[in-house]
Amino acid sequence: MLGKGGFGKVQVVQSRLNGDYYALKSINKAWLVQSASNVQSVWLERHIMIQLRSPFLVPVYYAFQDAYYIYLVMHFMPGQTLVPLAQCKKSSSAPLDTTGGRGTSIAAVPTCIRPH
């Protein structure tokens, strides 16, 4: 498993067709339907990541579901995480918006990078 977050867990999978690696995000439907904001957040994330192409967003190639989970097949970027920066920000004295996801991590960058 690569990670676990507010929306679900992410693991590395390998394509049987071409051998390429992908990140597979699994979102539990039981958690999802607990509130309308959960549904809205996941739908918005899926829409943005499928529609937009940006060097700052991980692309989603496929989205599918079964009876229990919604799955997002995303580009696998080994070692490309901003979690340590967010953790650095959490340990600093400045307040941290924990609802921001990737934006929170990006906002943490200036306070955690030290000049050489």
C-alpha positions, 0 to 999 in steps of 0.5 A: 500500500502506498498510502491511506487518506481521508478518501481511501487507500492507494496501492501499486498495481501492474497491468496484465496487458503491458506490464506498466505500473499504476496507482489504484485508489480505492474509495469505500462506498459505505464511507462515501454515502455517509455525507453529501460532502463526501460524494461531492469531494470524490466526484470533484476530485475524479472530474478534475483529475480526469479532465485537466492536464497539468504537471501539478496533477496526477492524471487519472486514466480510468474510473470504475466501481464494484459493489463496495468500492469506487476505483481510480487508476492513476499514473504511478509516480514512485517517490513523488509525495508531499506528505513529509512536507505536510508533516513538517508543517504540522510540527511547526508553530503555524496553523495547518488547514487539514482539509486541503489535501494536496493544496495543504501539502503545497502550501507547506513547501515554503516553510519546510524547505531550507536553503543550503 
